Amino acid sequence: MEPERSLTDTEFIALRDFIYNKTGILFTERNRYLLDARTREILHQGASKDPFSYIKSLLDPKSSALEVNRLINKVTITETSFFRDPHQITVLAKNVIPELMTRRDQFGSRLLRVWSAGSSSGEEAYTVAILLAEHLKEQLRGWNITIFATDINEDAVRSCKAGVYKAYTLRNTPPEIQKKYFLATPDETFTVRDEIKRLVFAERSSLTDPAACKKYSGVDLILLRNVLIYFSADAKAAVLQRSYENLRDNGYLFLGQSETAFGINHSFKLVTFVNAFAYKKVPPVR
């Protein structure tokens, strides 16, 4: 049977709950069409052409981890780009990064840790690395900088590690930045230069796994942009709380411009800038 039909209500609920239990990502009726389309893509490429049989095999405890990861990779594909959301990028470059670097310097520490959570294929993480390089210039090698780029999508993590991108994803990147931090190739791809690539540590990790998230504690900046929109209310609250706990005092959290921690987490202090906002972990007054 060809997989042309849509998922039935029962199939949709079963697949939705399976993905939620594995990732914390919740497909609602509003984005049901996306799950339906991605499932049909998998079925067209696989041996099973029947949605019911495919979902039944996934729910089997003996199901192949490769098949489960294939599903997760397929349903977590997101579009991203370098220097995405110019207002936030400007705030990072002109306000937040200088403040963080100055504070670390004042305490005699040149250790800086950043977490790009839900980093997809790494454009966000490498953008921050470039902003840091632009701020520090020749002093970059005097700092111990680690930018964690994590995502649950294994294909995206592999792309981040490779650091090779098509021209379209650099569409918001100033020409002088492209020339300075990327190597262009005849096939119109751009490779991140080694001095930037070495700042980024990419690995697969789930934001809904408390044990895994502990690895990224003590960070100065968390970028959690356009990620919470995929989570349930409970998962959002848990991820925001872990973000708060992972930040150093006076560290910053950036969400997507259409996302908010309001009504979910009251620990952060909202900080407003020109055309952008962020959340700060302000230590209690003693």
CORFENCOR-V162582 format. One record per pair of residues at least 12 apart in sequence whose ideal C-beta (glycine too) atoms are under 8 Angstrom apart, sorted by sequence separation. I is the first residue (numbers start at 1). J is the second residue. If there is no record, write none. Layout:
i:j
I:J
I:J
This chain:
i:j
15:27
39:51
42:54
100:112
116:128
170:182
178:190
181:193
227:239
228:240
268:280
269:281
58:71
132:145
268:281
269:282
114:128
267:281
12:27
39:54
181:196
224:239
253:268
19:35
129:145
165:182
129:147
261:279
16:35
128:147
224:243
252:271
257:276
12:32
15:35
112:132
170:190
207:227
167:188
222:243
240:261
244:265
125:147
166:188
167:189
12:35
125:148
166:189
167:190
208:231
244:267
12:36
15:39
125:149
165:189
166:190
207:231
222:246
240:264
241:265
244:268
254:278
255:279
7:32
124:149
164:189
165:190
222:247
240:265
253:278
254:279
164:190
165:191
241:267
252:278
253:279
122:149
164:191
165:192
208:235
219:246
220:247
228:255
229:256
237:264
252:279
253:280
7:35
42:70
163:191
164:192
210:238
217:245
218:246
219:247
220:248
228:256
236:264
237:265
240:268
252:280
253:281
7:36
42:71
163:192
213:242
217:246
219:248
222:251
224:253
225:254
227:256
229:258
251:280
252:281
6:36
119:149
121:151
208:238
216:246
218:248
221:251
222:252
224:254
225:255
226:256
229:259
250:280
251:281
112:143
114:145
116:147
117:148
119:150
120:151
208:239
220:251
221:252
222:253
223:254
224:255
225:256
228:259
233:264
250:281
7:39
42:74
110:142
111:143
112:144
113:145
114:146
115:147
116:148
118:150
119:151
207:239
210:242
214:246
219:251
220:252
221:253
222:254
226:258
249:281
250:282
41:74
110:143
111:144
112:145
113:146
114:147
115:148
116:149
117:150
118:151
120:153
213:246
221:254
226:259
248:281
249:282
250:283
97:131
101:135
110:144
111:145
112:146
113:147
114:148
116:150
118:152
122:156
163:197
225:259
247:281
249:283
97:132
101:136
113:148
115:150
121:156
125:160
207:242
3:39
4:40
38:74
92:128
120:156
3:40
18:55
38:75
98:135
119:156
122:159
126:163
163:200
244:281
89:127
93:131
97:135
121:159
122:160
38:77
84:123
92:131
121:160
122:161
3:43
11:51
15:55
18:58
35:75
80:120
84:124
120:160
160:200
3:44
11:52
14:55
18:59
34:75
80:121
82:123
93:134
119:160
122:163
161:202
78:120
81:123
89:131
93:135
123:165
160:202
8:51
15:58
80:123
84:127
134:177
7:51
8:52
11:55
80:124
82:126
83:127
121:165
14:59
82:127
157:202
3:49
5:51
22:68
123:169
157:203
2:49
3:50
130:177
157:204
1:49
3:51
27:75
121:169
133:181
1:50
23:72
22:72
25:75
154:204
25:76
130:181
149:200
153:204
19:71
147:199
149:201
150:202
152:204
19:72
23:76
146:199
147:200
148:201
149:202
150:203
151:204
152:205
145:199
147:201
149:203
150:204
151:205
152:206
140:195
146:201
148:203
150:205
152:207
19:75
150:207
133:195
133:196
126:192
130:196
133:199
150:216
129:196
132:199
148:215
148:216
126:196
129:199
126:197
129:200
148:219
126:200
76:151
125:200
76:152
77:153
76:153
125:202
122:200
77:156
72:152
73:153
76:156
122:202
72:153
73:154
72:154
73:155
73:156
82:165
119:202
69:154
86:172
81:168
82:169
81:169
82:170
84:172
80:169
81:170
83:172
118:207
81:171
82:172
83:173
117:207
81:172
82:173
83:174
128:221
83:177
128:223
117:216
124:223
115:216
124:225
113:216
115:219
119:223
113:218
114:219
117:222
113:219
114:220
115:221
117:223
118:224
113:220
114:221
115:222
116:223
117:224
118:225
112:220
113:221
114:222
115:223
118:226
114:223
118:227
117:227
104:220
100:220
100:221
96:221
117:243
23:152
115:246
88:225
85:225
84:225
103:250
78:226
100:251
100:252
96:252
92:254
88:254
88:257
87:257
85:256
85:257
95:273
24:206
91:273
96:278
23:206
24:207
91:274
24:208
90:274
23:208
90:275
91:276
90:276
87:274
91:278
87:275
88:276
87:276
85:276
26:230
25:230
26:231
25:231
26:232
24:231
24:232
26:235
25:235
24:235
20:232
24:238
24:239
